[in-house]
Amino acid sequence: MKTLAEVDALADRAHAGQVDKTGVPYVEHVRAVAAGLAPLGTHLAMAGLLHDVVEDTDWTAERLRADGIPDRVVALVEAVTNRADLTYEEKIRRITADPDATLVKIADNAHNSRADRSAALPPDQRERLAAKYRAARAVLWPAADPDRIATILRVVNPDLLAELDAPRDPSGGPGTDGPRHTS
């Protein structure tokens, strides 16, 4: 089995030259996602490092397996990879069928929701993405253990802890039965 350091090096090579919407090397995003997942296990951290590899590079799931990435990690990567036949909303609902994939997507969403990442975006894009990520959290968070979500948020985006602890709205979005987590 690959070590976490070897998977990090693979992610670094795979995303070499890529930058996010704000011009930051893309590998920093996957490393932040992995850091949030690391307290929950090595396979989750590996999936965090690789969560965008199939979608955004020339790597395939088969190539990851052939390179020694554990099957479970590849399955998590496949679960969170966008598919042309699914809308974003359908993808989010599908992800919740796998508790670990749900955690990977929660970490990805939390990092994408950081105010410092979105601050450089035009206001209309910032607002559109914020609404998209809030809607995803309304589906993802009820499907995961609040303590595991809090573990991720403390590392990736502590600002979201208040949302996790907030009373949920009647539609089932973040927060319905009072505080979900005690810090």
Secondary structure by P-SEA (a helix, b strand, c coil): cccaaaaaaaaaaaaccccccccccaaaaaaaaaaaaccccaaaaaaaacccccccccccaaaaaaacccaaaaaaaaaacccccccaaaaaaaaaccaaaaaaaaaaaaaaacccccccccaaaaaaaaaaaaaaaacccccccaaaaaaaaaccccccccccccccccccccccccccccc
